[in-house]
Amino acid sequence: MLWDMLEMGGYTSQSQELHAQFFARNVSKSLGPHPAASQKPDSWKSFMTDDHTPIELSWNWSASRKIPTVRYSVDPIGISAGSALDPFNTQASIELLQKTLPSAPGMDLGWYEYFTKVLTISGKGLSKKELAASSIPRSQQFLAFELLDDTVMTKVYFLPQWKALRTGRSTLSVVENSIRGLGASDPCLPAAFEVIAKYIRSFSPEERPEVEIVAIDCIDPSKSRIKIYLRSRRTSFDSVIDMMTLGGNLPPMSEKGQASLEDLWCSVLSLDDSSKDLPEQSHRTAGILYYLELKAGSPLPKAKVYIPAKHYGKNDQAVARGLDKFLGKRGQHMADGSTYLDGISRICKHRSLENGLGFHTYVSCAVSGDDLNVTSYYNPEIYHASRLFSN
């Protein structure tokens, strides 16, 4: 699947080989036991995807390019993950980062070390009873790789729920304190986060967006981004605009930019119009996901929305057709000139697209002026029943 995505993204044969070798030698070996088709994992239930598949791949469709670039995120799983030796699976991420260093000469782990300390716990002092009593997923770190021509750019995602639980604070409070700790190096970071925190606190407790994840680029902090992921249970398109402007505290979208976002929303979700709330869903990852980006020297955050196709799409065929139509209108396609629908049919080999929902997880969108930066995310569904036969 990764090789096909690289080929359709127009990567050179040398670049394809580089990234395939990196994946084979480092990443695939860190993904835990080989999956038994149709059987969920016992030792470690990754929060990366809803079926616990520990990897999510994506194509990024930048407004400045006609063809996509490839990225993927992983939940590295150690041999002792979930056991008393490593209850929160902390060792595997460290090992994979070390293996990544030769392929990412610009990597800087300063912020990684800082946020690991302030947003995660080792869990070694917790009893089995304490661990079993909580419904909070145990995943605390994900790694992500953006595949450039001759190198990889590494990102780390932190899930602060266990830190919040152990310290008796909300995730918002834990994250807020972590950002304040960076104020000495750049006062813009806590100032920009305060705009987010003030907006979150303007909601009643029942409707308040939840802080889910904090992510960083593993590069020089002066050039890195801090991304704050929020999940909102409000699902109307109007609420999307409200979230992406933080209730009017960020500059408004251009008319063309908002119209394009609305077109993407309706295309992915097979909607005739955007005026109604999406159907109610009770799943842990239901609702709409957003991130707010903080950057050194920037007094205001930037927003991106993640449309959960996995919960609100009609089926993967409909999601693919909708996104195919949207990208086609913008002249975006695969490197060989084939369409998005052609491409998605090529990488989803284990089942037919119309037979279910969940191969597409999210379709994200950032609006900059009149331009949209769109990314489509995929769950390889390694435990899907059809894999029993396709293997």
Summary of the structure (lengths in Angstrom):
residues: 391
radius of gyration: 20.2
end to end distance: 13.7
largest distance: 56.8
contacts: 1260
relative contact order: 0.14
helix: 35%
strand: 20%
